[in-house]
């Protein structure tokens, strides 16, 4: 398999692991945005949220919570940014969560600063389109 995260899970490539159980693994980001930047993945391969059963996603988010608490406590972070690039074409094609510790003066922004594509329709029109999907 060409998935680098699956190779990591199979111990074919090295990783600095911070937590692991039968279903999930968390490891240090190779190119961190901040000290303590970690990734959390399910060991089972899937590219997007849609590739997993709800119970698998429950295990994933429970691990995100557990590891986030560990990171925040260990590094005494002011806050954490936790995110996922769903269906991102430039990243690793294996669903993964980033946990990025935040500190005063780190020059980071809130989630709304990542994308700058202002809507051309009002919120209610867009909400109705979303509600109309079966």
C-alpha positions as CSV (number, residue, x, y, z in Angstrom):
1,X,0.0,0.0,0.0
2,X,1.2,3.5,-0.8
3,X,-0.3,5.1,2.3
4,X,2.5,6.4,4.5
5,X,0.2,6.3,7.5
6,X,-0.6,2.6,6.9
7,X,3.1,1.9,6.6
8,X,3.5,3.7,10.0
9,X,0.8,1.5,11.5
10,X,2.5,-1.6,10.1
11,X,5.8,-0.4,11.6
12,X,7.4,-0.3,8.2
13,X,8.5,3.2,8.8
14,X,9.5,4.9,12.1
15,X,7.3,7.2,14.1
16,X,7.5,8.9,17.4
17,X,4.4,7.4,19.0
18,X,2.6,9.2,21.9
19,X,-0.4,6.8,22.2
20,X,-1.5,3.5,20.7
21,X,-4.2,0.9,21.2
22,X,-5.8,-1.7,19.0
23,X,-7.7,0.8,16.9
24,X,-5.9,4.1,16.9
25,X,-2.4,5.5,17.0
26,X,-1.2,9.0,17.7
27,X,2.3,10.2,16.7
28,X,4.3,13.4,16.5
29,X,3.9,15.4,13.3
30,X,7.0,15.1,11.0
31,X,6.8,18.8,10.2
32,X,5.2,20.4,13.3
33,X,3.5,23.8,13.3
34,X,4.2,24.1,17.1
35,X,5.9,22.1,19.8
36,X,3.7,19.1,20.6
37,X,1.9,19.0,17.2
38,X,0.6,15.4,17.0
39,X,-1.6,13.4,14.6
40,X,-4.3,10.9,15.5
41,X,-5.5,8.2,13.1
42,X,-7.5,5.1,13.0
43,X,-5.3,2.1,12.2
44,X,-7.9,1.0,9.6
45,X,-7.3,2.8,6.3
46,X,-9.9,5.2,5.0
47,X,-9.5,8.5,3.1
48,X,-12.4,10.4,4.5
49,X,-15.0,10.5,7.3
50,X,-17.4,8.7,4.9
51,X,-15.1,5.7,4.7
52,X,-15.7,4.7,8.3
53,X,-18.5,3.4,10.4
54,X,-19.8,5.6,13.2
55,X,-18.4,3.3,15.9
56,X,-14.9,3.7,14.3
57,X,-15.2,7.5,14.2
58,X,-16.3,7.3,17.9
59,X,-13.0,5.5,18.7
60,X,-11.1,8.1,16.8
61,X,-12.6,11.1,18.5
62,X,-12.3,9.5,21.9
63,X,-8.6,9.1,21.2
64,X,-8.4,12.7,20.0
65,X,-9.9,13.8,23.3
66,X,-7.5,11.6,25.3
67,X,-4.4,12.7,23.4
68,X,-5.5,16.4,23.4
69,X,-5.7,16.3,27.2
70,X,-2.2,14.7,27.4
71,X,-0.7,17.3,25.1
72,X,-2.4,20.3,26.9
73,X,-1.3,19.0,30.3
74,X,2.2,18.0,29.3
75,X,3.0,21.3,27.5
76,X,0.9,23.6,29.6
77,X,-0.6,25.0,26.4
78,X,-2.9,28.0,26.5
79,X,-5.3,26.2,24.1
80,X,-5.3,23.7,21.3
81,X,-6.3,23.8,17.6
82,X,-7.8,20.5,16.6
83,X,-8.6,20.0,13.0
84,X,-9.0,17.6,10.1
85,X,-8.5,18.3,6.4
86,X,-11.4,16.2,5.1
87,X,-10.9,15.2,1.4
88,X,-7.8,17.4,1.1
89,X,-6.1,16.6,-2.1
90,X,-2.6,17.8,-1.0
91,X,-2.2,15.8,2.2
92,X,-1.9,12.1,3.2
93,X,-4.9,10.2,1.8
94,X,-5.7,8.7,5.3
95,X,-8.2,10.4,7.6
96,X,-6.2,12.2,10.3
97,X,-6.7,14.7,13.0
98,X,-4.1,17.4,13.9
99,X,-3.7,18.5,17.5
100,X,-1.7,21.7,17.6
101,X,-0.9,23.3,20.9
102,X,-1.3,27.0,21.0
103,X,0.6,29.5,23.1
104,X,0.4,33.3,23.6
105,X,2.2,35.1,20.8
106,X,2.4,32.1,18.5
107,X,1.0,34.1,15.5
108,X,-1.6,31.4,14.9
109,X,-5.2,32.2,14.0
110,X,-8.6,30.8,14.7
111,X,-10.2,28.3,12.3
112,X,-12.1,31.0,10.4
113,X,-8.8,32.5,9.3
114,X,-7.8,29.4,7.2
115,X,-10.1,30.0,4.2
116,X,-11.1,33.4,2.7
117,X,-14.0,32.6,0.4
118,X,-16.9,34.8,1.3
119,X,-20.4,33.4,0.5
120,X,-22.4,35.0,-2.4
121,X,-25.7,33.8,-0.9
122,X,-27.2,34.6,2.5
123,X,-26.9,32.0,5.3
124,X,-30.5,31.0,5.2
125,X,-30.3,30.1,1.5
126,X,-27.2,28.0,2.1
127,X,-28.8,26.4,5.1
128,X,-31.9,25.5,3.1
129,X,-29.7,23.8,0.5
130,X,-28.0,21.8,3.2
131,X,-31.3,20.8,4.9
132,X,-32.7,19.7,1.5
133,X,-30.1,17.0,1.0
134,X,-31.7,13.6,1.7
